[in-house]
Amino acid sequence: MHWRIGRSAWIVPAIYAVFAVAIGIALPRLEYGLPFDLSSDVSSASAIAIYSVVATGTMTLLAIVFSMTFVMVQFSATVYSPRLVLWLSENPLISHALGINTGAFLYSLCAIAWVDRNNVQGVSLTGAVVAMVWLLASIGAFIALIKRIAALQVNRMLAFTGDQGRKVIAALYASDRPSSENGHETSVDGPPSQVVVHHGRPRVVQAIDASKLLKLACCANARIDVAVAVGDAVIESTPLVLVHGTGHAIAERALRDAIHVGDQRTFEQDPQYAIRLLVDIAIRALSPAINDPTTAVQALDEIGDLLLRLGRTSLATAPLHDAAGAVRVTIPVPTWDDFLRLAFDEICAYGASSIQVMRRMNALLSALLRALPDSRRAALGCWQHRLEGVINRSFVDLDARRDALARDPQGLGVSRRSAA
């Protein structure tokens, strides 16, 4: 998925444009070459007027589509997070809407050129039908794009981001993945025999092809240690891969191709990215310029669901072993503590003065403590103790402090002071 981002924005409209010009040129030639007549009773003047209206109308719709796209980008960058801009602006619906309107405009121009060409009487019936189909498709795309604007509602944006996180968690931490406790360590004494570093401008690690690295390590009887994690930024000379215990070098191109880098993080193998976006939305809502703690509470709802799913998995996707059980590939992956720090640290800091946010965080930690296994509860207990300390420092008034310590899943709804 990571390599496709950024291409559909211009490829899809270009395909529509080429297709429209092609049928605009080829269709009249094919129709006039047929032995039977497919012309309509519409006069040439009326046909020119119809095609002109279609061309000018679709061009107007095209301008509106562009305007709506810019509004979506600006709104999402200002209200939510700049990191969500790419996912909204490159939605397939936007590309197809631009392509359909561009195609309708170009086809209408080509159709006008064939009216009264070589003093041929009559207007192509097929051409008129195609023009009407283009026009109806343009109107349909415009209506669909208007409905897409509704996705900018905060609850839908939070749900979209949460859905991406749930997908990657289900794919990355599948129950049939091997556990990191299986197998034995191979010796890695001494410096690595081969180091692959990044060259070029700063990029972000978007995905790691673990199966390809495992195959390379097994073929070379070596151990490959990946030095970067998904989501890390790499600059010039940043080590990507360390190879140990091989008598011959593995092809550097093959090692480099297993580490997919790009301009920004993606959801593909990065469960932290979804939480990062949700936290961004929450702390932006808590800024003095916006002052919207309810949005932060809604973000915590999605964050809590992701943490619940993560807490029920082993979080062990690496290292990878060969058939004999020897460790061949190690990949750094986030721990349970890493996820909790990402989810709570900034929201706890920026929302320390909000009773609503503190109550929701307290309820969320209590719910996770009840629902997750014992191996996850120690870290959650530390965060609950830390949250109480933040509340005690932030609220001097005893009544306000008591209110903030209540456990309320709505933030300011029904408190559960006596909840376990």
C-alpha positions in Angstrom: 0.0 0.0 0.0 2.8 2.4 0.9 4.2 2.7 -2.6 0.8 3.6 -4.2 0.3 6.7 -2.0 0.7 9.8 -4.1 0.2 8.2 -7.5 -3.6 7.9 -7.9 -4.0 11.6 -7.5 -2.8 12.2 -11.1 -2.9 8.8 -12.7 -6.6 8.2 -12.4 -7.7 11.6 -13.9 -5.1 11.1 -16.6 -6.6 7.8 -17.6 -10.1 9.3 -17.7 -8.8 12.1 -19.9 -7.0 9.8 -22.4 -10.1 7.5 -22.5 -12.4 10.4 -23.2 -10.3 11.8 -26.0 -9.9 8.3 -27.5 -13.6 7.5 -27.7 -14.3 11.1 -28.7 -12.1 10.6 -31.8 -12.8 6.9 -32.5 -16.5 6.7 -31.9 -17.7 9.0 -34.8 -15.3 7.3 -37.2 -16.6 3.9 -36.3 -20.2 5.0 -36.5 -20.0 6.8 -39.8 -18.3 3.7 -41.3 -21.2 1.4 -40.5 -23.6 0.4 -43.3 -26.7 1.5 -41.4 -27.6 5.0 -40.1 -27.3 5.8 -36.4 -27.9 9.5 -36.7 -30.6 11.3 -34.7 -33.1 14.0 -35.6 -31.4 16.6 -33.5 -30.2 19.5 -35.6 -26.5 20.5 -35.7 -27.2 23.8 -33.9 -29.0 22.0 -31.1 -26.2 19.4 -30.8 -23.6 22.1 -30.6 -25.6 23.9 -27.9 -26.0 20.6 -25.9 -22.3 19.7 -26.2 -21.3 23.2 -25.2 -23.6 23.2 -22.2 -22.2 19.8 -21.1 -18.6 21.1 -21.5 -19.1 24.3 -19.6 -21.2 22.6 -16.9 -18.7 19.9 -16.2 -15.9 22.5 -16.2 -17.9 24.3 -13.5 -18.3 21.1 -11.6 -14.6 20.4 -12.0 -13.8 23.8 -10.4 -16.1 23.0 -7.5 -14.5 19.6 -7.0 -11.1 21.2 -6.8 -12.4 23.8 -4.3 -14.0 21.1 -2.1 -10.8 19.1 -2.2 -8.8 22.1 -1.0 -11.4 22.7 1.7 -11.1 19.1 2.9 -7.3 19.4 3.0 -7.3 22.7 4.8 -10.0 21.7 7.3 -8.3 18.4 8.2 -4.9 20.0 8.6 -6.2 22.8 10.9 -8.8 20.9 13.0 -7.4 17.4 13.2 -3.8 16.7 12.2 -1.5 17.5 9.2 -0.7 13.8 9.0 -4.3 13.1 8.0 -4.2 15.4 5.0 -2.7 12.8 2.6 -5.3 10.1 3.5 -8.1 12.5 2.8 -6.8 14.3 -0.2 -5.9 11.1 -2.0 -9.2 9.3 -1.4 -10.0 7.4 -4.5 -13.4 9.2 -4.8 -11.6 12.5 -5.2 -9.4 11.2 -8.0 -12.4 9.6 -9.8 -14.5 12.7 -9.4 -11.8 14.8 -11.0 -11.3 12.2 -13.8 -15.0 11.9 -14.6 -15.5 15.7 -14.9 -12.3 16.1 -16.9 -13.4 13.3 -19.2 -16.9 14.7 -19.8 -15.4 18.1 -20.7 -12.8 16.6 -23.1 -15.3 14.3 -24.7 -17.8 17.1 -25.3 -15.1 19.1 -27.1 -14.2 16.2 -29.3 -17.9 15.6 -30.1 -18.4 19.2 -31.1 -15.6 18.9 -33.6 -17.5 16.1 -35.4 -20.8 18.0 -35.8 -21.3 19.0 -39.5 -17.8 17.5 -40.3 -17.4 17.1 -44.1 -21.0 18.4 -44.5 -22.4 15.2 -43.0 -26.0 15.7 -42.2 -27.4 14.5 -38.9 -26.0 14.2 -35.4 -24.5 11.0 -34.0 -27.0 9.3 -31.7 -24.4 7.2 -30.0 -22.2 10.3 -29.4 -25.2 12.2 -27.8 -26.0 9.2 -25.5 -22.3 9.0 -24.4 -22.3 12.7 -23.7 -25.4 12.4 -21.5 -23.9 9.4 -19.7 -20.7 11.5 -19.0 -22.9 14.3 -17.7 -24.9 12.0 -15.4 -21.7 10.4 -14.1 -20.3 13.9 -13.4 -23.4 14.8 -11.3 -23.2 11.5 -9.5 -19.6 12.0 -8.6 -20.3 15.5 -7.4 -23.1 14.2 -5.1 -20.8 11.4 -3.8 -18.1 14.0 -3.1 -20.6 16.1 -1.1 -21.4 13.1 1.0 -17.7 12.6 1.5 -17.5 15.9 3.2 -19.6 14.5 5.9 -16.6 12.3 6.8 -14.9 15.4 8.2 -17.2 15.1 11.2 -15.0 14.5 14.2 -16.6 11.2 15.2 -16.2 9.8 11.7 -12.6 10.9 11.5 -11.9 9.2 14.8 -13.7 6.1 13.7 -11.7 6.1 10.4 -8.4 6.3 12.2 -9.4 3.7 14.8 -10.5 1.3 11.9 -7.0 1.6 10.4 -5.5 0.7 13.7 -7.8 -2.2 14.2 -6.9 -3.6 10.7 -3.2 -3.4 11.3 -3.4 -4.9 14.8 -5.4 -7.9 13.4 -3.0 -8.3 10.5 0.3 -7.8 12.5 -0.5 -9.7 15.6 -2.3 -12.6 14.2 -2.8 -15.5 16.6 -0.9 -17.9 14.3 2.3 -15.9 14.3 5.4 -17.6 16.0 6.2 -16.4 19.5 9.5 -14.8 20.3 10.2 -17.4 23.0 10.6 -20.2 20.4 14.0 -21.1 19.3 17.6 -20.4 20.5 19.9 -17.6 20.0 22.7 -17.7 17.5 26.1 -16.3 18.4 26.6 -12.7 17.4 30.0 -12.1 19.0 32.2 -9.5 17.3 31.3 -6.7 15.0 28.8 -7.3 12.2 30.3 -8.6 8.9 28.0 -6.3 6.9 26.2 -3.0 7.5 23.7 -1.5 5.2 23.0 2.2 5.7 20.5 4.6 4.3 21.6 7.0 1.5 19.7 10.1 0.4 17.3 12.5 1.9 15.5 11.8 5.2 12.8 9.1 4.8 10.5 7.1 7.1 10.5 3.4 7.5 7.0 2.3 6.3 7.3 -1.5 6.3 9.8 -4.3 6.8 9.6 -7.5 4.6 10.4 -10.0 7.4 9.9 -13.0 5.2 12.4 -11.8 2.7 15.0 -11.1 5.3 14.4 -14.6 6.8 15.0 -16.2 3.5 18.2 -14.2 2.9 19.5 -15.1 6.4 18.8 -18.8 6.0 20.4 -18.9 2.5 23.6 -17.2 3.9 23.6 -19.0 7.2 23.6 -15.7 8.9 21.7 -13.6 11.4 20.2 -10.3 10.3 19.5 -7.6 12.9 17.2 -4.8 11.6 18.5 -1.6 13.2 15.3 0.5 12.6 11.7 0.0 13.5 8.6 0.8 11.5 7.9 4.5 11.9 11.5 5.5 12.5 13.0 8.4 10.5 16.2 7.6 8.7 18.8 10.2 7.6 22.1 9.9 5.7 24.3 7.0 6.9 21.6 5.7 9.3 22.2 1.9 9.8 19.3 -0.1 8.4 20.5 -3.7 8.7 23.4 -5.5 10.5 24.5 -8.9 9.3 26.3 -11.3 11.6 28.1 -14.6 11.0 28.3 -15.0 7.3 31.4 -15.8 5.3 30.1 -14.0 2.2 28.2 -10.7 1.8 24.5 -10.8 1.1 23.5 -8.6 -1.9 23.0 -5.1 -0.5 20.2 -4.4 -2.9 18.2 -7.3 -1.6 18.7 -6.2 2.0 17.8 -2.6 1.1 14.7 -3.6 -0.8 13.4 -5.4 2.3 13.3 -2.1 4.2 10.5 0.0 2.6 10.9 3.7 3.1 8.8 6.6 2.0 7.9 10.2 2.7 5.6 9.6 5.7 4.4 6.9 8.0 1.6 4.6 6.9 -0.8 2.2 8.6 0.5 -0.9 6.8 2.8 -2.3 9.6 2.6 0.5 12.1 -0.1 0.1 14.9 1.5 3.1 16.7 0.6 5.4 13.8 -3.1 5.1 14.4 -2.6 5.9 18.1 -0.3 8.7 17.1 -3.0 10.3 15.0 -5.7 9.9 17.6 -3.4 11.5 20.2 -2.7 14.4 17.8 -6.4 15.0 17.4 -6.9 14.9 21.2 -4.1 17.3 22.1 -5.0 19.7 19.3 -8.5 19.7 20.7 -7.1 20.5 24.2 -5.1 23.4 22.9 -6.2 26.9 24.2 -7.1 27.9 20.7 -9.7 25.1 20.3 -10.5 24.2 23.9 -12.6 21.1 23.0 -12.1 18.4 25.7 -15.1 16.4 24.4 -13.2 15.6 21.3 -10.3 14.4 23.4 -12.6 12.2 25.3 -13.9 10.7 22.0 -10.3 10.1 20.9 -9.7 8.3 24.2 -12.6 6.0 23.3 -10.8 4.9 20.2 -7.5 4.7 21.9 -8.9 2.5 24.6 -10.3 0.1 22.1 -6.9 -0.2 20.4 -5.1 -0.7 23.7 -7.6 -3.4 24.7 -6.9 -5.3 21.4 -3.1 -4.8 21.8 -3.2 -5.9 25.4 -4.8 -9.2 24.5 -2.0 -10.1 22.0 1.5 -11.3 22.7 3.1 -8.3 20.8 5.7 -10.8 19.7 6.3 -10.7 16.0 10.1 -11.0 16.1 12.6 -12.5 16.2 12.1 -15.0 13.3 13.6 -18.5 13.4 14.6 -21.0 10.8 13.4 -24.7 10.7 16.0 -25.7 13.3 14.8 -23.0 15.7 17.8 -20.7 15.4 17.1 -17.0 15.5 17.8 -15.6 12.0 16.1 -12.2 12.0 15.5 -9.7 14.8 13.2 -6.7 14.3 12.6 -4.0 16.9 8.9 -3.9 17.8 7.0 -1.6 20.3 6.4 -3.0 23.7 3.3 -2.7 25.9 4.9 0.2 27.8 5.7 1.9 24.5 2.0 1.8 23.5 0.8 3.1 26.9 3.3 6.0 26.9 2.3 7.0 23.4 -1.4 6.8 24.3 -1.4 8.6 27.6 1.7 10.7 28.1 0.8 13.8 26.0 -3.0 13.6 26.7 -2.2 13.4 30.4 0.1 16.5 30.2 -2.1 18.7 28.0 -5.4 17.6 29.6 -4.2 17.8 33.2 -6.4 20.8 34.0 -9.6 19.3 32.3 -11.9 17.4 34.8 -13.6 15.8 31.8 -10.4 14.3 30.4 -9.0 13.2 33.8 -12.3 11.4 34.6 -12.3 9.6 31.2 -8.7 8.6 31.5 -9.3 7.2 35.0 -12.3 5.2 33.7 -10.3 3.9 30.8 -7.4 2.7 33.0 -9.8 1.0 35.3 -11.6 -0.7 32.4 -8.3 -2.0 31.0 -7.2 -3.2 34.4 -10.4 -5.3 34.7 -10.3 -6.6 31.1 -6.6 -7.4 30.5 -4.5 -10.3 31.8 -2.2 -10.0 34.8 0.9 -9.5 32.6 -0.5 -6.1 31.5 -1.7 -4.8 34.8 1.5 -3.7 36.4 2.1 -1.0 33.7 -1.5 0.0 33.9 -1.3 0.3 37.7 1.7 2.6 37.3 -0.2 4.8 34.9 -3.2 4.9 37.2 -0.9 6.0 40.1 0.7 8.6 37.8 -2.7 9.9 36.8 -3.7 10.4 40.4 -0.5 12.3 41.0 -1.3 14.6 38.0 -4.8 15.2 39.4 -3.5 16.0 42.9 -1.1 18.5 41.5 -3.5 20.1 39.0 -6.5 20.6 41.3 -5.9 22.4 44.5 -9.6 22.6 45.5 -10.6 19.5 47.3 -14.1 19.2 45.6 -12.6 19.7 42.1 -9.9 17.1 42.9 -12.6 14.6 44.1 -14.6 15.2 40.9 -11.5 14.7 38.7 -10.6 11.4 40.5 -14.1 10.0 39.6 -14.2 7.3 36.9 -16.6 8.4 34.2 -16.6 6.8 30.7 -18.3 9.9 29.4 -16.0 12.3 31.0 -18.8 14.3 32.5 -21.7 11.8 32.6 -22.2 9.1 35.3 -19.3 8.8 37.7 -18.2 5.5 39.2 -16.3 6.4 42.3 -16.8 3.0 43.8 -15.8 1.0 40.7 -13.1 -1.5 41.2 
